[in-house]
Amino acid sequence: MISDGIQAVQNRSRSEIITSILETAREGTTKTKMMYKAYLSQVQLVEYLTFLQEHGLVRCEKGTQLYKLTENGRSFLNAW
């Protein structure tokens, strides 16, 4: 049973991972919480966050370590 859960996580699409990160960042969160909730390593999370920030879907609030959705990120989640 546990191996089925691990297999499901390993076979997620890029879109599913991005959606998971965006849902976690909806109200603002830290990298650590995103990493745990999206089941990603730190290296993977940094790659996805870089991509999401470059495309204007998330932003890091100045003076904090909180990541939040932008309006574009909210639109993406609503469309998904």
Secondary structure as UniProt FT lines:
FT   HELIX           2..10
FT   HELIX           14..24
FT   TURN            25..27
FT   HELIX           31..38
FT   HELIX           42..54
FT   TURN            55..56
FT   STRAND          58..60
FT   TURN            62..63
FT   STRAND          67..69
FT   HELIX           71..79
//
